[in-house]
Amino acid sequence: MITKLLIIILHVCIPLVGTTPSTGDQSLFERSLDATEGLLEFFSADYSSINVDGLFGLRVGEGQLLDAIDVCEKKPTCPFSILSRLTALAVKLGTTCERALPYVEQADPAYYERFMQTIDAPYRLPYRVTTLSDDEVESVTIGKNSLYDEDKGDACYARLLGTYEEGGCRIGKCNVTKNCVDMMTSKGTSRYVTTHQLLYFIVMETVKCREKVEEFLGDKGVASFQKDLCTNIYKEALEATSGGKVMESEKDLFLERVLLCGTLGYEDFLKEDWIKMTLQWPDSRTGCFKPRYHSSIFTGRSERSNMRKLLREKTMKDGCLSHTSGLGFGTFCLYLHHLTMNI
Ligand SMILES: *[C@@H]1O[C@H](CO)[C@@H](O)[C@H](O)[C@H]1NC(C)=O
């Protein structure tokens, strides 16, 4: 492994011209790599102002990159030039995340302590290839409840993580209650409520609580809740693109949808049109995601927010948006993983 890494690092310093065979996906791959490198350039230059949101997106991206590297190493058709760029990205990303951690902690120690497990290591998620049928999507009615109770939701996440306190005592990890399950499975939800319901069933897997929670859930497993939610979320994403493009104010949510369902293997979210569309979203000069209009859609919602803190936007260097840029980074790494599997 060490020698392989060394060879790769050496290789990165050598011009890569002509080493990539031309395949149908090459340009999409190249564009995804360029966009990911551009975003990482931005984050690595401004790591001291990355917040929890931004770091979460970077950690999901890190997991996707590591998966992409695993796939590429085992695949004879995956060119060395791609493997070396993926590896260089992963190395630089690891450093950026480590450097950002103390700043994130300093910004909000209590919050950091509670949610540390979601940002202190790469997210490795099981990618189970799933395609939704037309009937499944057809049968969904988009819900109306878009108000997320952040405090209640945070408590449910903390119960899973083992950081929830009751009467001055921490209760054991992987704790679930009926109230939490009801909240996270309630029907008729939309927008950030659906994505945060899904996130609950994702966090649970990444912190290895799946089995314990399934004992509590009875006959319906975690994967089936994930599927129901991604079917809903897909229908919402389709609606968001129905005008041929996604409205400026909807881009953040759109990326969150693609990232959360895509990393679970819901490949409907990884259609070429959507990949191409989102790759055009970053600012061409800075590589990051910025509000297109000056009057930010986020002003006013940051303090008294209905949403989990994970959604709180923060402006970084050059007017870049931390949450959207972090989600964008994770999403582009997901594309790299997906494209590597199909190379
Ligand atoms: C979760 O914690 C509550 C206390 O808040 C406890 O009564 C309950 O038994 C725990 N549930 C599980 C499944 O561990």
The ligand as an ORCA input file, in Angstrom:
! r2SCAN-3c Opt
* xyz 0 1
  C     -34.015      4.603     25.250
  O     -33.870      5.464     26.329
  C     -35.012      5.537     27.163
  C     -34.739      6.594     28.206
  O     -34.769      7.866     27.582
  C     -35.274      4.171     27.768
  O     -36.431      4.210     28.593
  C     -35.489      3.158     26.654
  O     -35.631      1.890     27.185
  C     -34.311      3.188     25.692
  N     -34.660      2.369     24.543
  C     -33.854      1.505     23.950
  C     -34.414      0.750     22.801
  O     -32.692      1.346     24.299
*
